[in-house]
């Protein structure tokens, strides 16, 4: 799989011909982040312009299958579980969906705009030991860097990808995990065997 980052929580994961997109930034977002490409599946964790710009993911005849809430899904032979959690953006409550799925034998947890760790027992069990975790660390209304680091450690994932961060929150997050020398990459290319000897390694993806 090839993982590319555009800013906020907007990621693209390519696997062969298939393209998955996560939390695309809408044109109406005030972030100024913009990227347009065709995707097969769009994951939206939170119904907010910073995370729900699915109009950015149609190109030519390619329009995405949109997943935007808790539930069990199967699309293109990928089994996806969406579990309920809370988001708080600008002081307003939203539903946030944590997505769990397996791609090319790699188990992924995408936490979205998670604001607190008050997860149900079912949600906690579903998030159990993913290979890769995408976790917000920027604080404000979402998990702050210290809380995020503690939670990421508890999940015993092999790779940790921070998102929705600035320089300050990233510095705190890395320090908490003892990963001050974490790799910074433009994109991440990964196969199952690449994860074999990793344990809680942080990979910082720069927005393209």
Secondary structure as GFF3:
##gff-version 3
##sequence-region A 1 208
A	DSSP	beta_strand	2	7	.	.	.	ID=ss1
A	DSSP	beta_strand	10	15	.	.	.	ID=ss2
A	DSSP	beta_strand	18	22	.	.	.	ID=ss3
A	DSSP	beta_strand	41	43	.	.	.	ID=ss4
A	DSSP	three_ten_helix	54	57	.	.	.	ID=ss5
A	DSSP	beta_strand	65	67	.	.	.	ID=ss6
A	DSSP	beta_strand	71	75	.	.	.	ID=ss7
A	DSSP	beta_strand	78	89	.	.	.	ID=ss8
A	DSSP	beta_strand	92	103	.	.	.	ID=ss9
A	DSSP	beta_strand	106	110	.	.	.	ID=ss10
A	DSSP	alpha_helix	121	126	.	.	.	ID=ss11
A	DSSP	beta_strand	132	136	.	.	.	ID=ss12
A	DSSP	alpha_helix	145	154	.	.	.	ID=ss13
A	DSSP	beta_strand	159	163	.	.	.	ID=ss14
A	DSSP	alpha_helix	167	177	.	.	.	ID=ss15
A	DSSP	beta_strand	183	185	.	.	.	ID=ss16
A	DSSP	beta_strand	187	189	.	.	.	ID=ss17
A	DSSP	three_ten_helix	192	195	.	.	.	ID=ss18
A	DSSP	beta_strand	201	205	.	.	.	ID=ss19
###
